[in-house]
Amino acid sequence: MPKKGKKAASKICNEDVPSKRSKTDEASTDVPSPLSFDSPASLFQSLISPMGLQPFFQDYWEKKPLLLQRNDPSLAAYYQSLFQLSDLKGLCGRALEYGRDLNVCRCVNGKKKVLNKDGKVNYSQLKKDFDTKKATIQFHQPQRFKDELWRIQEKLECFFGALVGSNVYITPQKGQGLPPHYDDVEVFILQLEGEKHWRLYEPTVPLPREYSLETEERIGSPTHEFILKAGDLLYFPRGVIHQADTPAGVEHSTHLTISTYQNIVCGSGGFTSSLHVFLRSWGDFLMDAMPGVVLDSIGNDVALRAGLPRNILMDTNSSHSTAKQLAGFLRRLADNMEGQELRSMDMKRDFISSRLPPCLEDGSEVMPDGKMPALDDTVRLLFQDHVLLSVERSEAVMDEPAELVVYLLHSLRNNRETHMMGQPEDGNGHQDHPSEAQGLKFPLSHLGALKQLLSRDSVPVRDLLLEQESERQNLALALWTEGLIHVC
């Protein structure tokens, strides 16, 4: 993971992060939404309806495909309003670029052939390639332009606690964009227009960490074969091999792929550079949390502070005894971990700095709300699903040792227009530094009060778990200034 930049004073990096932009002027749909936006859980439940949350996660999540064929005209109309072929003409007027914003491709003899031009996308040329070359248009991250997709994916990021990306695939009749392959991502397919013929195959690698093509000879016969129609939904876990084509007699197919739990290396125009890595497995979490555990244990265990044997790095015969010694240390660390508060080194910051900002109904920016809090007021935390706490070591100052502090990090002013697109390039073709997480830094003594605000509907300022009245009022004022609390 990349090292984070310096955390300045108490308010971190607010001036370096683009403020959340107002919603785009892309016309919003007049089709009523059948989805429930009351909470992240209700949104996901309505997305997979009539399947329930418990049976979905018990029987399907990371296990096997789920096909929901609905035959619901109102749902089909809503799905079509999310993105359709006719939207491309207006979007091409927004300086779209090949590679960054969309790809043009087709499957030829079991291989992906990319038909991109150079530079900006011209709609007439794009439509010509679509019609004459039977090319698939893959549109990257449409939530940057489509408000309803922003609204859906922001709620899904709250539900999963992970980044949620999307792509739109538009394929003409008798066309196929991609050869058989599997992804490193949990996939939800929403059929928006037309029909798509799908074939799914047994995984060759369960829950893989990388995308990979597969040959027809290797994958055998399909385990599932079906037609998706507008309003239908398909889920399959990462690793499930798949291919899809638009049947003859269907003018074109448009489907939306919503994806999460991806092993992402983000770069410009896709996931291709080594700036940010977002990982969602237990192994990744262990790698993220263990450095903090070891660092804390070194301070409390003299055996971990003892010097290495002489020439251990040069001795080719010491690996067995060294591994045995390390195994003993790991067992002691495991015994001491229970009951400790684990400290994320990178995952929390990477997620909160890269996710979508809240989708506000009026398109306004987050500002201090209502009256300034006083000691006798009761307050409630706003945007709770966009806030997290991170206990970290502060940077040492001069001869003073580093100490633990707590950061309240949030995504209120993240830039929707760069969501899941990697880092922009400077004028020399090099990528800029990753965006830093936004938020506030507090002494570790404030952790209890911050957890109090995160876990309760409302809290009297006077009852915040801090020793001094001035600390309680200053905490409330800092959060109000950031737009994070409201006086009840």
N, C-alpha and C positions, 0 to 999 in steps of 0.2 A: 504494500500500500504506500502511496506517497506520503511523505511527512507533511504535517499541517504547518501553516504559517504561524507566526507569532500571534499570541492572543493579547491584544492591546487593552490595557487598563481593565475597566469593568464592563464596558460595552464593546463587543467584539465585531469588527469587520462590517459594520452596517454600511459604511460609506463605500465599501468595495463591491457590494452585492447589488445588482440591478434591482430597483424597486419593482414590485409587482405591477405589471401593466394592466390597464383597463381591458376589459373583455374586447375581443376583436369585433370589427364591424361586420363580420360574416353573419348573414341573416340567420336568426334563430328559427327553429321549427315551430309551426303552428299545430303540429300533430301532438295530441296529448300523450304524456309519458305514462306507460303502464308500470314503470319502475317506482319503487318507494325510496325516497331520499331522506326519510326521517332519521336514519342512522346508517352507519356503514354496514352493520349486519342486515338491516332490512333491505338495503340496496342489493347486497349479494343474494339474499334469499329470493328477492323478486326477479333477479337475473336468471337464476337456475330453476325458477318455478316450473312445474309443480314439485320438483325434487326438494326435500327438506335439507337443512344444514347438517343435522346429525348424520343421516344416512349418506349424504354426499361425502363428508370427511371420513366416515367410517368405512365406506365400501368402495369409493372411487378415487379420492385424492391420492395422487402418487401411486395408484394401483392399476386402474383400468379405465378405458374410455366410457363416456356417458353421452348418449344421443337423445336429444329432446326434439321430437318432431311435433309441432304444435298445431298447424292448420288454423291459425288465428289471424284473420285479415287485419285487425287493429294493431296487433303486434308487428305484423309484416310491414304495415305502413309506417310505424314508428322506427323500425330498423332501417327502412329505406331512407328516412329523413336524416339518419346519422351521417351518411355519406353515400353519394351516388355518382355515376359516371358524368352526369351533367355538371357536377360541382367543379370538375377539373378546369373548365374554361376560365372561370373566375379566379381560381387559385393560381393558374399560370400567370396571371397578371400581377402576382406578388413576388416576383423575382425568384421563383423556384429554380434550383440548380440540380442537374443530373448528379446522381451519386449521393449528394447530401439529402435532398428532399424526396427524390424518387429514383427508382430503377426501372428500366424497360428490359424484359428478358423473356426467353422462351426455352422450353426443354427440347433439345435436339439430340436424338440417339442416346438418350439416357444421361445427357450432360446439360448443364445450365449455360446458355449462351446470352451474354449481356449485350444489349443493343443501344446502350447509352450514347448520346451525342456529347459534345464538349460544352461546358458553360451552362447558360440559362436555358430553361425549358421553353420551347415554342409550342403553343397548343396545336397549331395546324400540323406541325411535324409529328407531334406526339400522337395525335388522332390518326394520322396516316400510317404510322408504324403499327398502331393498334389494329387498324382495319386490314391492312395489306400483308403484314408480317405475322399476324396472329400472335402478337406479343402481349405479354402480361405487364400491366402497370402496377408496380409495388410502391405505394405511397407511404413514406416514413412518418410516423408519429403525428397523425392528423389531429390529435388533441391540441396541438399548437394553434390550430386554426378554427376548430369546431368546438363551440362552447359546450354543447351537450356531451361530447366525448370528454372534455375537460371535467365536467361535472361528474360523469360516471367514474372516470379513472382516479380522480382525487378521492372519491369515497372508497374506491377499492384499495388505494394505497393506505387509507386509514384502517380498512378491514384487515388487510394482510400484514400491515407493518413492513411492507416491502415495496420497491419500485414497481410500477405497472406501466408497461409500454403498449403500443399498438401499431399495427400496420394495416393498410387496406390493399387488397389484391383485386384487380379488375382484369378479367380474362375473357376474350371473345369466344364465340362458339368453336368447338373442336380445338381449342387452345389449351396448352398446359405450360405453366410458367416455370415450374421447378421439378427436377427429377426426384425419385424416392430419397427421403432423407429423414433424419431425426433431429430434434432440437434439444437444447439444454434449458428448457423453459416449460412451465405449466401453461397450457394453451386453452383458451376459450374462443371458439369460432362462432361468430354471429353472421348468418347469411342475410345480406342486406338486399340484394337484387338478384333476380334470375335463379338459376339452379347450378349446383356444383356436384360432380360425381367424385366421391371419396373412396379411397382404399387404404385401410389400416393394416399393419403387420406387427407381428410379435417383436418386441425390442431385442436387439442383439447386445445392448449394454443397458442394464437397468439404471435409471436416474443418472444419466451421463452429465458430465460437466462441460462438454463441448458439442457443438454442432457437427454433424457428419453426413456425407452422402452415402447411399448404399446402392448396390447393383441389384438388378432384377433377379439375377441368378442366386444371389445370397439371401434374399428376403423371403423367397418361397411364395406361397399363396396367401391372399389376404385373410385376416381373421374377421374383418368387418368390411362390408361394401354396401354403399347406400347413396341416395341423392339428398342433398340439403336443399331446402326451399326457403324462400324469404320468411323470416320469423323463426326459423329453426336455430338451435344451439347445439354445438358439439364441444365436449371437453375431452382432452387426452393428456396424460402425463408426459413429462420430458422422457425421451427415449423411445416413444412409440413411433415406428417408422410409418410414413404416410406419403401419399401423392394424391393430387386432385386435378380434374380437368372439367371444362365446360362441355356438356353434352351437345350433340348435333341438334339443331332445331331451337336452341336457346340462344337468343341474340347475344347476351353476355352475362357473366356472373360477377357480382361484387360481394366480397365478404371481408369482414373485419376480424383480425386476429388480436385478441387482448392477451397479454402474456405477463407472467410474474415468476418470481423465484429463479431468476436467470443468473448464470455466471457471466457477468457483463464486464468486459473491458471496454470502456467508453472512449471513442475517438471521433473525430470530425466525420460526419456523414455515415455513422454507424458505429459498430462496436469493434474498433480496429486498432486502437493505440493502447498504451500502457499507463494512462494517467489515473484512472479510477477503476477499482474492481469492487463490484457489489456481489456478495456471496451470501447464500441463504441456507447452508447445510450445518449440521451439528459440528462437523469437522472444521468448517470455516469459523464458526463461533468460538470453538476451542482455541484455534490459532489466534483469534482476536483477543480473547480474555486472558489467556495464559501469561503473556508478558506482564500484565498488571499483578497477577497472582505471584509470579516469581519475584518481581520487584519488591512487593510488600514482604514476602517471606525472607528475602535476603536481609532485610533490616531486623528481623526477629530471630533468625537462626544463624548462629555463628558458624555452623558446619557449611552453610552455603557461601559464607564469606571467606572460607579457607582457600588458599591458593591451589592452583592445579599442580599436579606432579610435574617435575622438570621434564621438558621435551615431549610432553604428551601429544602435542600436535605433530611432531616429527616421527613418533614411534609407530611403526606399522603393525606392531604385534600387541598393542594395548587395547584394541577395540573391544574385546570381550569383557575385560575387567572394567573398562570405562562404561560400557553399556550397563553392566551390573550395578555400578555405583550410581549412574543416572536413574536407573529403575528404582533404586531405593529412595532417591530424592523425590521422584515423582509420586511414589506411594505416600510419602510424608506430606507432600503438597496436596494430594487428593484428600487425605484425612483432615487437613487444616482448612480446606475450601468450604466444607459444609458450614452454613451459617454466615459465611462472609458475603459482603456485597461485591459482586463481580464488577469489574471496571472494563468497559469496552475501550479499546485503543483507537479503533477507526470506524467500525461498522455504524455506530450511532451517528457520528458526524457525516459520514459519507451519505447515509440515507437522508438525514434531515436537510442537508444542503442541496440535494439533487432531486427531491420529490416535488410534486406540483404544489403551488400555493393554494389557499382556500379559494373556491369558486363562489364569489359573493354575488348575490342575486342582482344587485344594482351596478355591478362592475366597479364599485368604489375601491379605494385602497384602505388598508388597515390603519386607523388613526386612534389616538386616545379617545375613549368613549365615555360620554357623560361627565358627571362631576368628579373632581379630584378627590381621592379617598382620604378620609380623616380617621383618627384613632377610634372613634365611636361608630364608624360605618361597618357594614357587612359587605363583603365582596365575593364575587365568583370569578373563576378562571374562564376566559374565553378561548375558543379554538383548541380545546384540550387534546383533540386528535392530532394536532399539529405541533405538539410540545413534548419534549422529553428531557430528562435529567441525565447528566453525565458527570460522574466523579472522576477527576483527573488530577495529575500532579501539575502544579503551576511551574512555570519556568523559574529556575533559581536566579536571584538578583544579587549580584556582587558576591559577598561571602556568606549570604544567607542561604540555608538549604531549601530545596523545593518542598512545598507542602501541598497537601490535598486540598482542592477547592471543588465547588460544585458549579457546573454550567447549566443554565436553563436555555436549551437550544430550541429554535422554532423555524418554521418554513413560511412565515406570513408574507415575506417579501421576496420569495424566490421568483425566478423568471420563467414563466410558463413557456415562452417562445423558444427556450433552449432545452426544454425537458427531454431527457433521454437522447440528446443529440451530441453528447460529448462536449469538449471545450472548443471555442472558436479559435481560429488561427490569426496570428498577427500578420503584418504586411510582408514578412519574410517567409511565410509558409510554416512557421512554427506555432505550436499550440500554446495558448496562454495558460497561466497557472489555474488549477482547479478552484472553483468558488469555495470560500470558507463558509462554515456554518454561521448563522446569525444567532444572536442571543445575548444573555447577560451572565456575568461571572459573580459569584458570591462566596463568602467564606464557608467552609464545610459546616459550621454551626447553623447555617440556614437550611440545611438539607431537610430537617424535620418539618419546618414550616412550609417549604416548597412541596413536599409530599402531601402535607395537609391540604394544600390548595388543589393538588392534582386528584385527590381521592374523595373530596367532598363537594357537594353541590354549591355550598357557600360557607364562608368562614368570617366571623367577626374579626376585624383587624386586631382588636385588643387580645383575641385568643390565639393569635399566631404563636407558634412554639419557639419564641425567642426571649432572651432574658430581659432586654431593655425595651421600653416603650418606643424609644427613638428608632431602634432596629426594626420593630414591627411596622411603624409608619413609613420608614424609608424603603422597606421592602415593597410595601403596597404601592408607594409612589413610583418606584422604579418599574414595576410591572405595568402600572397604569400608563406611564409615559411610553412604554413599548407597545401599547395597544392590547395587552394580555389580560387585563382584569376590568370588571365593570362593577360600579357600586350598585347594590341591589335596591 
